[in-house]
Amino acid sequence: MAQICKISEQVNIKSSAHKYYQFFKNKMDYVLVQMFPEIYKSCKVVEGNGYSHGSIIHLKYNAGRPEEMKERLAIDDANKSITFECLEGDALRDFEVLKLKFQVFENGNNGGTVNWSIEFVKANEDVASPHHYLLCVSKVAKGLDDYLCNN
């Protein structure tokens, strides 16, 4: 039986956790592509009602090499988290399971913390852990925080 692994990264943010979460929930499609064109090439809903629970998005991105995937969104407003479950695409050459999740936590009146985690099952033991995805989302987390603090 394959072993489920998990890696994670925490990023402190100056913007409010609510504002950060709402941005991802409501604007991630077009603004992320504009803000981070070196990472995100396109992001569009292919099934469902916008960026809502259960919707499927098609994402073209570059996390070290050009790739694309279809992901199902699991949105948990109560816990300010969104999970992106890879259903098909380039990442599934290396992983049987790949789920990327972020959750935002308030730190009183002084911003918050974003916890990015990746749950995965390697297709074989020769596959490296997907740390390159964490590097990308960490860059996005910091850049988005700067954007939200200035707008």
TIZA-664151 format. One record per atom (N, C-alpha, C, O): x, y, z; atom name. Coordinates in Angstrom, 1 decimal. Example, Ala and Ser with C-alpha at 12.3 -4.5 7.8 and 13.67 -1.06 7.14 Angstrom:
<pt <13.2 -5.7 7.8> 'N'>
<pt <12.3 -4.5 7.8> 'CA'>
<pt <13.2 -3.3 7.8> 'C'>
<pt <14.2 -3.3 8.5> 'O'>
<pt <12.8 -2.2 7.1> 'N'>
<pt <13.7 -1.1 7.1> 'CA'>
<pt <12.9 0.0 7.9> 'C'>
<pt <13.4 1.1 8.0> 'O'>
//
This chain:
<pt <0.8 -1.2 0.0> 'N'>
<pt <0.0 0.0 0.0> 'CA'>
<pt <0.9 1.2 0.0> 'C'>
<pt <1.9 1.3 0.7> 'O'>
<pt <0.5 2.2 -0.8> 'N'>
<pt <1.3 3.4 -0.9> 'CA'>
<pt <1.2 4.3 0.3> 'C'>
<pt <0.1 4.3 1.0> 'O'>
<pt <2.2 5.0 0.7> 'N'>
<pt <2.2 5.8 1.8> 'CA'>
<pt <1.9 7.3 1.5> 'C'>
<pt <2.4 7.9 0.6> 'O'>
<pt <0.9 7.8 2.2> 'N'>
<pt <0.5 9.2 2.1> 'CA'>
<pt <1.5 10.1 2.8> 'C'>
<pt <1.8 9.9 4.0> 'O'>
<pt <2.1 11.0 2.1> 'N'>
<pt <3.1 11.9 2.7> 'CA'>
<pt <2.6 13.3 2.7> 'C'>
<pt <1.6 13.7 2.0> 'O'>
<pt <3.2 14.2 3.6> 'N'>
<pt <2.7 15.6 3.7> 'CA'>
<pt <3.9 16.4 4.0> 'C'>
<pt <4.8 16.1 4.8> 'O'>
<pt <3.9 17.6 3.2> 'N'>
<pt <4.9 18.6 3.5> 'CA'>
<pt <4.2 19.9 3.6> 'C'>
<pt <3.1 20.1 3.1> 'O'>
<pt <4.8 20.9 4.3> 'N'>
<pt <4.0 22.1 4.5> 'CA'>
<pt <5.0 23.3 4.7> 'C'>
<pt <6.2 23.1 5.0> 'O'>
<pt <4.4 24.5 4.6> 'N'>
<pt <5.2 25.7 4.8> 'CA'>
<pt <4.2 26.7 5.4> 'C'>
<pt <3.1 26.9 4.9> 'O'>
<pt <4.7 27.5 6.4> 'N'>
<pt <3.9 28.6 6.9> 'CA'>
<pt <4.5 29.9 6.5> 'C'>
<pt <5.7 30.1 6.5> 'O'>
<pt <3.6 30.8 6.2> 'N'>
<pt <4.0 32.2 5.8> 'CA'>
<pt <3.3 33.2 6.7> 'C'>
<pt <2.0 33.1 6.7> 'O'>
<pt <4.0 34.0 7.3> 'N'>
<pt <3.3 35.1 8.1> 'CA'>
<pt <2.9 36.2 7.1> 'C'>
<pt <3.7 36.6 6.2> 'O'>
<pt <1.7 36.7 7.3> 'N'>
<pt <1.2 37.8 6.5> 'CA'>
<pt <0.8 39.0 7.3> 'C'>
<pt <0.5 38.9 8.5> 'O'>
<pt <1.0 40.2 6.7> 'N'>
<pt <0.6 41.4 7.4> 'CA'>
<pt <-0.9 41.8 7.1> 'C'>
<pt <-1.5 42.5 7.9> 'O'>
<pt <-1.4 41.3 6.0> 'N'>
<pt <-2.8 41.6 5.7> 'CA'>
<pt <-3.7 40.7 6.5> 'C'>
<pt <-3.2 39.8 7.1> 'O'>
<pt <-5.0 41.0 6.6> 'N'>
<pt <-5.9 40.3 7.4> 'CA'>
<pt <-6.1 38.9 6.8> 'C'>
<pt <-6.2 38.7 5.5> 'O'>
<pt <-6.3 37.9 7.6> 'N'>
<pt <-6.6 36.5 7.1> 'CA'>
<pt <-7.9 36.5 6.3> 'C'>
<pt <-8.0 35.8 5.3> 'O'>
<pt <-8.9 37.2 6.8> 'N'>
<pt <-10.2 37.3 6.1> 'CA'>
<pt <-10.0 37.8 4.6> 'C'>
<pt <-10.5 37.2 3.7> 'O'>
<pt <-9.3 38.9 4.5> 'N'>
<pt <-9.0 39.5 3.2> 'CA'>
<pt <-8.2 38.6 2.3> 'C'>
<pt <-8.5 38.5 1.1> 'O'>
<pt <-7.2 37.9 2.8> 'N'>
<pt <-6.4 37.0 2.1> 'CA'>
<pt <-7.2 35.8 1.6> 'C'>
<pt <-7.2 35.5 0.4> 'O'>
<pt <-8.0 35.3 2.5> 'N'>
<pt <-8.9 34.1 2.1> 'CA'>
<pt <-9.9 34.5 1.0> 'C'>
<pt <-10.1 33.8 0.1> 'O'>
<pt <-10.6 35.7 1.2> 'N'>
<pt <-11.6 36.1 0.3> 'CA'>
<pt <-10.9 36.4 -1.1> 'C'>
<pt <-11.6 36.1 -2.1> 'O'>
<pt <-9.7 36.9 -1.1> 'N'>
<pt <-9.0 37.1 -2.4> 'CA'>
<pt <-9.0 35.7 -3.2> 'C'>
<pt <-9.3 35.6 -4.3> 'O'>
<pt <-8.5 34.7 -2.5> 'N'>
<pt <-8.3 33.4 -3.2> 'CA'>
<pt <-9.7 32.9 -3.6> 'C'>
<pt <-9.8 32.3 -4.6> 'O'>
<pt <-10.7 33.0 -2.7> 'N'>
<pt <-12.0 32.5 -3.0> 'CA'>
<pt <-12.7 33.2 -4.2> 'C'>
<pt <-13.4 32.6 -4.9> 'O'>
<pt <-12.4 34.5 -4.3> 'N'>
<pt <-13.2 35.3 -5.3> 'CA'>
<pt <-12.4 35.8 -6.5> 'C'>
<pt <-13.0 36.2 -7.5> 'O'>
<pt <-11.1 35.9 -6.4> 'N'>
<pt <-10.3 36.6 -7.5> 'CA'>
<pt <-9.1 35.8 -8.0> 'C'>
<pt <-8.4 36.3 -8.8> 'O'>
<pt <-9.0 34.5 -7.6> 'N'>
<pt <-7.8 33.8 -7.9> 'CA'>
<pt <-7.6 33.6 -9.4> 'C'>
<pt <-6.5 33.4 -9.9> 'O'>
<pt <-8.7 33.5 -10.2> 'N'>
<pt <-8.6 33.2 -11.6> 'CA'>
<pt <-7.8 34.2 -12.4> 'C'>
<pt <-6.8 33.9 -13.0> 'O'>
<pt <-8.2 35.4 -12.4> 'N'>
<pt <-7.6 36.4 -13.3> 'CA'>
<pt <-6.5 37.2 -12.7> 'C'>
<pt <-5.5 37.5 -13.3> 'O'>
<pt <-6.6 37.5 -11.4> 'N'>
<pt <-5.6 38.3 -10.8> 'CA'>
<pt <-4.3 37.6 -10.6> 'C'>
<pt <-3.2 38.2 -10.8> 'O'>
<pt <-4.3 36.3 -10.2> 'N'>
<pt <-3.1 35.6 -10.0> 'CA'>
<pt <-2.3 35.5 -11.3> 'C'>
<pt <-1.0 35.5 -11.3> 'O'>
<pt <-3.0 35.3 -12.4> 'N'>
<pt <-2.3 35.2 -13.7> 'CA'>
<pt <-1.6 36.5 -14.0> 'C'>
<pt <-0.5 36.5 -14.5> 'O'>
<pt <-2.3 37.6 -13.7> 'N'>
<pt <-1.7 38.9 -14.0> 'CA'>
<pt <-0.5 39.2 -13.0> 'C'>
<pt <0.5 39.8 -13.4> 'O'>
<pt <-0.7 38.8 -11.8> 'N'>
<pt <0.4 39.2 -10.8> 'CA'>
<pt <1.6 38.3 -10.9> 'C'>
<pt <2.7 38.7 -10.6> 'O'>
<pt <1.4 37.0 -11.2> 'N'>
<pt <2.5 36.1 -11.3> 'CA'>
<pt <2.6 35.3 -12.6> 'C'>
<pt <2.4 34.1 -12.7> 'O'>
<pt <2.8 36.1 -13.7> 'N'>
<pt <2.8 35.4 -15.0> 'CA'>
<pt <3.9 34.4 -15.2> 'C'>
<pt <3.9 33.6 -16.1> 'O'>
<pt <5.0 34.5 -14.4> 'N'>
<pt <6.1 33.6 -14.5> 'CA'>
<pt <5.7 32.2 -13.9> 'C'>
<pt <6.3 31.2 -14.2> 'O'>
<pt <4.6 32.2 -13.1> 'N'>
<pt <4.1 30.9 -12.5> 'CA'>
<pt <2.8 30.5 -13.2> 'C'>
<pt <2.7 29.4 -13.7> 'O'>
<pt <1.8 31.4 -13.2> 'N'>
<pt <0.5 31.0 -13.7> 'CA'>
<pt <0.3 31.5 -15.1> 'C'>
<pt <0.5 32.7 -15.4> 'O'>
<pt <0.0 30.6 -16.0> 'N'>
<pt <-0.3 31.0 -17.4> 'CA'>
<pt <-1.8 31.2 -17.7> 'C'>
<pt <-2.1 32.1 -18.4> 'O'>
<pt <-2.6 30.3 -17.1> 'N'>
<pt <-4.0 30.5 -17.2> 'CA'>
<pt <-4.7 29.7 -16.1> 'C'>
<pt <-4.2 28.8 -15.5> 'O'>
<pt <-5.9 30.1 -15.8> 'N'>
<pt <-6.7 29.5 -14.7> 'CA'>
<pt <-8.2 29.7 -15.1> 'C'>
<pt <-8.6 30.9 -15.1> 'O'>
<pt <-8.9 28.7 -15.3> 'N'>
<pt <-10.3 28.9 -15.7> 'CA'>
<pt <-11.2 27.7 -15.1> 'C'>
<pt <-10.7 26.6 -15.0> 'O'>
<pt <-12.4 28.1 -14.8> 'N'>
<pt <-13.4 27.1 -14.3> 'CA'>
<pt <-13.9 26.3 -15.5> 'C'>
<pt <-14.3 26.9 -16.5> 'O'>
<pt <-13.8 25.0 -15.4> 'N'>
<pt <-14.3 24.1 -16.5> 'CA'>
<pt <-15.6 23.3 -16.1> 'C'>
<pt <-16.2 22.7 -17.0> 'O'>
<pt <-15.9 23.3 -14.8> 'N'>
<pt <-17.1 22.7 -14.4> 'CA'>
<pt <-17.5 23.3 -13.0> 'C'>
<pt <-16.6 23.5 -12.2> 'O'>
<pt <-18.8 23.6 -12.9> 'N'>
<pt <-19.2 24.1 -11.6> 'CA'>
<pt <-19.6 25.6 -11.8> 'C'>
<pt <-19.6 26.2 -12.9> 'O'>
<pt <-19.9 26.2 -10.6> 'N'>
<pt <-20.4 27.5 -10.6> 'CA'>
<pt <-19.3 28.5 -10.0> 'C'>
<pt <-19.3 28.7 -8.8> 'O'>
<pt <-18.5 28.9 -10.9> 'N'>
<pt <-17.4 29.8 -10.5> 'CA'>
<pt <-16.4 29.1 -9.5> 'C'>
<pt <-16.3 27.8 -9.6> 'O'>
<pt <-15.8 29.8 -8.7> 'N'>
<pt <-14.8 29.2 -7.8> 'CA'>
<pt <-15.6 28.9 -6.5> 'C'>
<pt <-15.5 29.6 -5.5> 'O'>
<pt <-16.3 27.8 -6.6> 'N'>
<pt <-17.1 27.3 -5.4> 'CA'>
<pt <-16.8 25.9 -5.1> 'C'>
<pt <-16.1 25.2 -5.9> 'O'>
<pt <-17.3 25.4 -4.0> 'N'>
<pt <-17.0 24.0 -3.5> 'CA'>
<pt <-17.4 23.0 -4.6> 'C'>
<pt <-18.6 23.1 -5.1> 'O'>
<pt <-16.5 22.2 -5.0> 'N'>
<pt <-16.8 21.1 -6.0> 'CA'>
<pt <-16.5 21.5 -7.4> 'C'>
<pt <-16.5 20.7 -8.3> 'O'>
<pt <-16.2 22.8 -7.7> 'N'>
<pt <-15.9 23.2 -9.0> 'CA'>
<pt <-14.6 22.6 -9.5> 'C'>
<pt <-13.7 22.3 -8.6> 'O'>
<pt <-14.4 22.5 -10.8> 'N'>
<pt <-13.2 22.0 -11.3> 'CA'>
<pt <-12.5 23.1 -12.2> 'C'>
<pt <-13.2 23.7 -13.0> 'O'>
<pt <-11.3 23.3 -11.9> 'N'>
<pt <-10.5 24.4 -12.6> 'CA'>
<pt <-9.4 23.7 -13.5> 'C'>
<pt <-8.9 22.7 -13.1> 'O'>
<pt <-9.1 24.4 -14.6> 'N'>
<pt <-8.0 23.9 -15.4> 'CA'>
<pt <-6.9 25.0 -15.3> 'C'>
<pt <-7.2 26.2 -15.5> 'O'>
<pt <-5.8 24.6 -14.8> 'N'>
<pt <-4.7 25.5 -14.5> 'CA'>
<pt <-3.4 25.1 -15.4> 'C'>
<pt <-3.0 24.0 -15.5> 'O'>
<pt <-2.9 26.2 -16.0> 'N'>
<pt <-1.6 26.1 -16.7> 'CA'>
<pt <-0.6 26.9 -15.9> 'C'>
<pt <-0.9 28.0 -15.5> 'O'>
<pt <0.5 26.3 -15.6> 'N'>
<pt <1.5 26.9 -14.7> 'CA'>
<pt <2.9 26.5 -15.0> 'C'>
<pt <3.1 25.6 -15.8> 'O'>
<pt <3.8 27.1 -14.3> 'N'>
<pt <5.2 26.7 -14.4> 'CA'>
<pt <5.8 26.7 -13.0> 'C'>
<pt <6.1 27.7 -12.4> 'O'>
<pt <6.0 25.4 -12.6> 'N'>
<pt <6.7 25.2 -11.3> 'CA'>
<pt <8.0 24.5 -11.5> 'C'>
<pt <8.4 23.5 -10.9> 'O'>
<pt <8.8 25.2 -12.4> 'N'>
<pt <10.1 24.6 -12.8> 'CA'>
<pt <10.1 24.1 -14.2> 'C'>
<pt <11.1 24.0 -14.9> 'O'>
<pt <8.9 23.8 -14.7> 'N'>
<pt <8.6 23.4 -16.1> 'CA'>
<pt <7.2 23.6 -16.4> 'C'>
<pt <6.3 23.6 -15.5> 'O'>
<pt <6.8 23.9 -17.7> 'N'>
<pt <5.4 24.1 -18.0> 'CA'>
<pt <4.6 22.8 -17.8> 'C'>
<pt <5.0 21.7 -18.2> 'O'>
<pt <3.5 23.0 -17.1> 'N'>
<pt <2.6 21.9 -16.8> 'CA'>
<pt <1.2 22.4 -16.8> 'C'>
<pt <0.9 23.6 -16.8> 'O'>
<pt <0.3 21.5 -16.7> 'N'>
<pt <-1.2 21.8 -16.6> 'CA'>
<pt <-1.9 20.7 -15.8> 'C'>
<pt <-1.4 19.6 -15.8> 'O'>
<pt <-3.0 21.1 -15.2> 'N'>
<pt <-3.8 20.1 -14.5> 'CA'>
<pt <-5.2 20.6 -14.3> 'C'>
<pt <-5.5 21.8 -14.4> 'O'>
<pt <-6.0 19.6 -14.0> 'N'>
<pt <-7.4 19.9 -13.6> 'CA'>
<pt <-7.5 19.6 -12.1> 'C'>
<pt <-7.0 18.5 -11.7> 'O'>
<pt <-8.1 20.5 -11.4> 'N'>
<pt <-8.2 20.4 -9.9> 'CA'>
<pt <-9.6 20.6 -9.5> 'C'>
<pt <-10.4 21.4 -10.0> 'O'>
<pt <-10.0 19.8 -8.5> 'N'>
<pt <-11.3 20.0 -7.8> 'CA'>
<pt <-11.1 20.9 -6.6> 'C'>
<pt <-10.2 20.6 -5.8> 'O'>
<pt <-12.0 21.9 -6.4> 'N'>
<pt <-11.9 22.7 -5.2> 'CA'>
<pt <-12.7 22.2 -4.1> 'C'>
<pt <-13.9 21.8 -4.3> 'O'>
<pt <-12.2 22.2 -2.9> 'N'>
<pt <-12.9 21.9 -1.7> 'CA'>
<pt <-12.8 23.2 -0.8> 'C'>
<pt <-11.7 23.4 -0.3> 'O'>
<pt <-13.9 23.9 -0.7> 'N'>
<pt <-13.8 25.2 0.1> 'CA'>
<pt <-14.5 25.0 1.4> 'C'>
<pt <-15.6 24.5 1.5> 'O'>
<pt <-13.8 25.5 2.4> 'N'>
<pt <-14.3 25.4 3.8> 'CA'>
<pt <-14.2 26.8 4.4> 'C'>
<pt <-13.2 27.2 5.0> 'O'>
<pt <-15.3 27.5 4.3> 'N'>
<pt <-15.4 28.9 4.8> 'CA'>
<pt <-15.2 29.0 6.3> 'C'>
<pt <-14.5 29.9 6.8> 'O'>
<pt <-15.7 28.0 7.0> 'N'>
<pt <-15.6 28.1 8.5> 'CA'>
<pt <-14.1 28.0 9.0> 'C'>
<pt <-13.8 28.7 9.9> 'O'>
<pt <-13.3 27.3 8.2> 'N'>
<pt <-11.9 27.2 8.6> 'CA'>
<pt <-11.0 28.0 7.7> 'C'>
<pt <-9.7 27.9 7.8> 'O'>
<pt <-11.5 28.8 6.8> 'N'>
<pt <-10.8 29.6 5.9> 'CA'>
<pt <-9.7 28.8 5.2> 'C'>
<pt <-8.5 29.1 5.2> 'O'>
<pt <-10.2 27.7 4.5> 'N'>
<pt <-9.2 26.9 3.8> 'CA'>
<pt <-9.8 26.5 2.5> 'C'>
<pt <-11.0 26.3 2.3> 'O'>
<pt <-8.9 26.2 1.5> 'N'>
<pt <-9.3 25.7 0.2> 'CA'>
<pt <-8.3 24.6 -0.1> 'C'>
<pt <-7.1 24.8 0.0> 'O'>
<pt <-8.8 23.5 -0.6> 'N'>
<pt <-8.0 22.4 -1.0> 'CA'>
<pt <-8.2 22.2 -2.5> 'C'>
<pt <-9.3 22.3 -3.1> 'O'>
<pt <-7.1 22.0 -3.2> 'N'>
<pt <-7.0 21.8 -4.7> 'CA'>
<pt <-6.6 20.4 -4.9> 'C'>
<pt <-5.4 20.0 -4.7> 'O'>
<pt <-7.5 19.5 -5.3> 'N'>
<pt <-7.2 18.1 -5.5> 'CA'>
<pt <-6.9 17.9 -7.0> 'C'>
<pt <-7.8 18.1 -7.8> 'O'>
<pt <-5.7 17.4 -7.3> 'N'>
<pt <-5.4 17.1 -8.7> 'CA'>
<pt <-6.2 15.9 -9.3> 'C'>
<pt <-6.1 14.8 -8.7> 'O'>
<pt <-7.0 16.1 -10.3> 'N'>
<pt <-7.8 15.1 -10.9> 'CA'>
<pt <-7.1 14.5 -12.1> 'C'>
<pt <-7.2 13.3 -12.4> 'O'>
<pt <-6.4 15.3 -12.9> 'N'>
<pt <-5.7 14.9 -14.1> 'CA'>
<pt <-4.7 15.9 -14.4> 'C'>
<pt <-4.8 17.1 -14.1> 'O'>
<pt <-3.6 15.5 -15.2> 'N'>
<pt <-2.6 16.4 -15.6> 'CA'>
<pt <-1.2 15.9 -15.4> 'C'>
<pt <-1.0 14.8 -15.0> 'O'>
<pt <-0.3 16.8 -15.7> 'N'>
<pt <1.1 16.4 -15.7> 'CA'>
<pt <1.6 15.9 -14.4> 'C'>
<pt <2.5 15.0 -14.3> 'O'>
<pt <1.1 16.5 -13.3> 'N'>
<pt <1.6 16.1 -12.0> 'CA'>
<pt <1.3 14.6 -11.7> 'C'>
<pt <2.0 14.0 -10.9> 'O'>
<pt <0.3 14.1 -12.3> 'N'>
<pt <0.0 12.7 -12.0> 'CA'>
<pt <0.9 11.7 -12.7> 'C'>
<pt <0.7 10.5 -12.5> 'O'>
<pt <1.9 12.2 -13.4> 'N'>
<pt <2.9 11.3 -13.9> 'CA'>
<pt <3.8 10.9 -12.8> 'C'>
<pt <4.3 9.7 -12.7> 'O'>
<pt <4.0 11.8 -11.8> 'N'>
<pt <4.9 11.5 -10.7> 'CA'>
<pt <4.2 11.2 -9.4> 'C'>
<pt <4.8 10.6 -8.5> 'O'>
<pt <2.9 11.5 -9.3> 'N'>
<pt <2.1 11.3 -8.1> 'CA'>
<pt <0.8 10.6 -8.3> 'C'>
<pt <0.1 10.9 -9.3> 'O'>
<pt <0.5 9.6 -7.5> 'N'>
<pt <-0.8 9.0 -7.6> 'CA'>
<pt <-1.9 9.9 -7.0> 'C'>
<pt <-3.1 9.9 -7.4> 'O'>
<pt <-1.5 10.6 -5.9> 'N'>
<pt <-2.4 11.6 -5.3> 'CA'>
<pt <-1.6 12.9 -5.1> 'C'>
<pt <-0.5 12.8 -4.7> 'O'>
<pt <-2.3 14.0 -5.3> 'N'>
<pt <-1.6 15.3 -5.1> 'CA'>
<pt <-2.7 16.3 -4.7> 'C'>
<pt <-3.6 16.6 -5.5> 'O'>
<pt <-2.7 16.7 -3.4> 'N'>
<pt <-3.6 17.7 -2.9> 'CA'>
<pt <-2.9 18.9 -2.3> 'C'>
<pt <-2.0 18.6 -1.4> 'O'>
<pt <-3.2 20.1 -2.8> 'N'>
<pt <-2.6 21.2 -2.2> 'CA'>
<pt <-3.6 22.0 -1.4> 'C'>
<pt <-4.7 22.2 -1.9> 'O'>
<pt <-3.3 22.4 -0.2> 'N'>
<pt <-4.3 23.0 0.7> 'CA'>
<pt <-3.7 24.3 1.3> 'C'>
<pt <-2.5 24.2 1.7> 'O'>
<pt <-4.4 25.3 1.4> 'N'>
<pt <-4.0 26.4 2.2> 'CA'>
<pt <-5.1 26.7 3.2> 'C'>
<pt <-6.3 26.6 2.9> 'O'>
<pt <-4.6 27.2 4.4> 'N'>
<pt <-5.5 27.6 5.4> 'CA'>
<pt <-5.0 28.9 6.0> 'C'>
<pt <-3.8 29.0 6.3> 'O'>
<pt <-5.8 29.8 6.3> 'N'>
<pt <-5.4 31.1 6.8> 'CA'>
<pt <-5.9 31.2 8.3> 'C'>
<pt <-7.0 30.9 8.6> 'O'>
<pt <-5.0 31.7 9.1> 'N'>
<pt <-5.3 31.9 10.5> 'CA'>
<pt <-5.1 33.4 10.9> 'C'>
<pt <-4.1 34.0 10.5> 'O'>
<pt <-6.0 34.0 11.7> 'N'>
<pt <-5.8 35.3 12.2> 'CA'>
<pt <-4.8 35.3 13.3> 'C'>
<pt <-4.7 34.4 14.1> 'O'>
<pt <-4.0 36.4 13.4> 'N'>
<pt <-3.1 36.6 14.5> 'CA'>
<pt <-3.5 37.9 15.2> 'C'>
<pt <-2.7 38.9 15.3> 'O'>
<pt <-4.7 38.0 15.8> 'N'>
<pt <-5.2 39.2 16.4> 'CA'>
<pt <-5.3 40.3 15.4> 'C'>
<pt <-5.9 40.1 14.3> 'O'>
<pt <-4.9 41.5 15.7> 'N'>
<pt <-5.0 42.6 14.8> 'CA'>
<pt <-3.7 42.8 14.0> 'C'>
<pt <-3.6 43.7 13.2> 'O'>
<pt <-2.8 41.8 14.1> 'N'>
<pt <-1.5 42.0 13.4> 'CA'>
<pt <-1.3 41.0 12.3> 'C'>
<pt <-0.3 40.3 12.2> 'O'>
<pt <-2.3 40.9 11.4> 'N'>
<pt <-2.1 40.0 10.2> 'CA'>
<pt <-2.5 38.6 10.5> 'C'>
<pt <-3.5 38.3 11.3> 'O'>
<pt <-1.8 37.7 9.9> 'N'>
<pt <-2.1 36.3 10.1> 'CA'>
<pt <-1.0 35.3 9.6> 'C'>
<pt <0.1 35.8 9.4> 'O'>
<pt <-1.4 34.1 9.5> 'N'>
<pt <-0.5 33.1 9.1> 'CA'>
<pt <-1.2 32.2 8.0> 'C'>
<pt <-2.4 31.9 8.1> 'O'>
<pt <-0.5 32.0 6.9> 'N'>
<pt <-1.0 31.1 5.9> 'CA'>
<pt <-0.2 29.8 6.0> 'C'>
<pt <1.0 29.8 5.9> 'O'>
<pt <-0.9 28.7 6.1> 'N'>
<pt <-0.3 27.4 6.1> 'CA'>
<pt <-0.6 26.7 4.8> 'C'>
<pt <-1.8 26.3 4.5> 'O'>
<pt <0.4 26.5 4.0> 'N'>
<pt <0.3 25.7 2.7> 'CA'>
<pt <0.8 24.3 3.0> 'C'>
<pt <1.8 24.1 3.6> 'O'>
<pt <0.0 23.3 2.6> 'N'>
<pt <0.4 21.9 2.7> 'CA'>
<pt <0.1 21.1 1.5> 'C'>
<pt <-0.8 21.5 0.7> 'O'>
<pt <0.9 20.1 1.2> 'N'>
<pt <0.8 19.3 0.1> 'CA'>
<pt <0.7 17.8 0.6> 'C'>
<pt <1.7 17.4 1.2> 'O'>
<pt <-0.4 17.2 0.3> 'N'>
<pt <-0.5 15.7 0.6> 'CA'>
<pt <-0.3 15.0 -0.7> 'C'>
<pt <-0.9 15.4 -1.7> 'O'>
<pt <0.5 14.0 -0.7> 'N'>
<pt <0.8 13.3 -1.9> 'CA'>
<pt <1.2 11.8 -1.7> 'C'>
<pt <1.6 11.4 -0.6> 'O'>
<pt <1.1 11.1 -2.8> 'N'>
<pt <1.5 9.7 -2.8> 'CA'>
<pt <2.4 9.6 -4.1> 'C'>
<pt <1.9 9.9 -5.2> 'O'>
<pt <3.6 9.2 -3.9> 'N'>
<pt <4.5 9.1 -5.1> 'CA'>
<pt <4.1 8.0 -6.0> 'C'>
<pt <3.7 6.9 -5.5> 'O'>
<pt <4.3 8.2 -7.3> 'N'>
<pt <4.1 7.1 -8.2> 'CA'>
<pt <5.1 6.0 -8.1> 'C'>
<pt <4.8 4.8 -8.3> 'O'>
<pt <6.3 6.3 -7.7> 'N'>
<pt <7.3 5.3 -7.4> 'CA'>
<pt <8.4 6.0 -6.4> 'C'>
<pt <8.3 7.2 -6.3> 'O'>
<pt <9.2 5.2 -5.9> 'N'>
<pt <10.2 5.7 -4.9> 'CA'>
<pt <11.2 6.7 -5.5> 'C'>
<pt <11.9 7.4 -4.7> 'O'>
<pt <11.4 6.7 -6.8> 'N'>
<pt <12.4 7.5 -7.4> 'CA'>
<pt <12.0 9.0 -7.6> 'C'>
<pt <12.8 9.8 -7.9> 'O'>
<pt <10.7 9.2 -7.3> 'N'>
<pt <10.1 10.5 -7.5> 'CA'>
<pt <10.5 11.4 -6.3> 'C'>
<pt <10.3 11.0 -5.1> 'O'>
<pt <10.9 12.6 -6.5> 'N'>
<pt <11.2 13.5 -5.4> 'CA'>
<pt <9.9 14.1 -4.9> 'C'>
<pt <8.9 14.2 -5.5> 'O'>
<pt <10.0 14.5 -3.6> 'N'>
<pt <8.8 15.2 -3.0> 'CA'>
<pt <8.6 16.5 -3.7> 'C'>
<pt <9.5 17.1 -4.2> 'O'>
<pt <7.3 16.9 -3.7> 'N'>
<pt <7.0 18.1 -4.5> 'CA'>
<pt <7.3 19.5 -3.8> 'C'>
<pt <6.4 20.3 -3.8> 'O'>
<pt <8.5 19.6 -3.4> 'N'>
<pt <8.9 20.9 -2.7> 'CA'>
<pt <8.9 22.0 -3.7> 'C'>
<pt <8.7 23.2 -3.2> 'O'>
<pt <9.1 21.8 -5.0> 'N'>
<pt <9.0 22.9 -5.9> 'CA'>
<pt <7.7 23.6 -5.9> 'C'>
<pt <7.6 24.8 -6.2> 'O'>
<pt <6.6 22.9 -5.6> 'N'>
<pt <5.3 23.5 -5.5> 'CA'>
<pt <5.2 24.4 -4.3> 'C'>
<pt <4.6 25.5 -4.4> 'O'>
<pt <5.8 24.0 -3.2> 'N'>
<pt <5.8 24.8 -2.0> 'CA'>
<pt <6.6 26.1 -2.2> 'C'>
<pt <6.2 27.2 -1.7> 'O'>
<pt <7.7 26.0 -3.0> 'N'>
<pt <8.5 27.2 -3.3> 'CA'>
<pt <7.6 28.2 -4.1> 'C'>
<pt <7.7 29.4 -3.8> 'O'>
<pt <6.8 27.7 -5.0> 'N'>
<pt <6.0 28.6 -5.8> 'CA'>
<pt <4.9 29.2 -5.0> 'C'>
<pt <4.7 30.4 -5.1> 'O'>
<pt <4.2 28.4 -4.2> 'N'>
<pt <3.1 29.0 -3.4> 'CA'>
<pt <3.6 29.9 -2.3> 'C'>
<pt <2.9 30.9 -1.9> 'O'>
<pt <4.8 29.7 -1.8> 'N'>
<pt <5.4 30.6 -0.8> 'CA'>
<pt <5.7 32.0 -1.5> 'C'>
<pt <5.4 33.0 -0.9> 'O'>
<pt <6.2 31.9 -2.7> 'N'>
<pt <6.4 33.2 -3.4> 'CA'>
<pt <5.1 33.9 -3.7> 'C'>
<pt <5.0 35.1 -3.5> 'O'>
<pt <4.1 33.2 -4.1> 'N'>
<pt <2.7 33.7 -4.3> 'CA'>
<pt <2.2 34.3 -3.0> 'C'>
<pt <1.6 35.4 -3.0> 'O'>
<pt <2.3 33.6 -1.9> 'N'>
<pt <1.8 34.0 -0.6> 'CA'>
<pt <2.4 35.4 -0.2> 'C'>
<pt <1.7 36.3 0.2> 'O'>
<pt <3.7 35.5 -0.4> 'N'>
<pt <4.3 36.7 0.0> 'CA'>
<pt <4.0 37.9 -0.9> 'C'>
<pt <3.7 39.0 -0.5> 'O'>
<pt <3.9 37.6 -2.2> 'N'>
<pt <3.6 38.6 -3.2> 'CA'>
<pt <2.1 39.1 -3.0> 'C'>
<pt <1.8 40.3 -3.2> 'O'>
<pt <1.2 38.2 -2.8> 'N'>
<pt <-0.2 38.5 -2.6> 'CA'>
<pt <-0.3 39.3 -1.3> 'C'>
<pt <-1.1 40.3 -1.3> 'O'>
<pt <0.4 39.0 -0.3> 'N'>
<pt <0.3 39.7 1.0> 'CA'>
<pt <0.7 41.2 0.7> 'C'>
<pt <0.1 42.1 1.2> 'O'>
<pt <1.8 41.4 0.0> 'N'>
<pt <2.3 42.7 -0.3> 'CA'>
<pt <1.2 43.5 -1.1> 'C'>
<pt <0.9 44.7 -0.9> 'O'>
<pt <0.6 42.8 -2.1> 'N'>
<pt <-0.5 43.4 -2.9> 'CA'>
<pt <-1.7 43.8 -2.0> 'C'>
<pt <-2.2 44.9 -2.2> 'O'>
<pt <-2.1 42.9 -1.1> 'N'>
<pt <-3.3 43.2 -0.3> 'CA'>
<pt <-3.0 44.3 0.7> 'C'>
<pt <-3.9 45.1 1.0> 'O'>
<pt <-1.8 44.4 1.1> 'N'>
<pt <-1.4 45.5 2.1> 'CA'>
<pt <-1.4 46.9 1.4> 'C'>
<pt <-1.6 47.9 2.1> 'O'>
<pt <-1.2 46.9 0.1> 'N'>
<pt <-1.1 48.2 -0.6> 'CA'>
<pt <-2.4 48.5 -1.4> 'C'>
<pt <-2.4 49.5 -2.1> 'O'>
<pt <-3.4 47.7 -1.4> 'N'>
<pt <-4.7 47.9 -2.1> 'CA'>
<pt <-5.9 47.8 -1.2> 'C'>
<pt <-7.0 48.0 -1.6> 'O'>
//
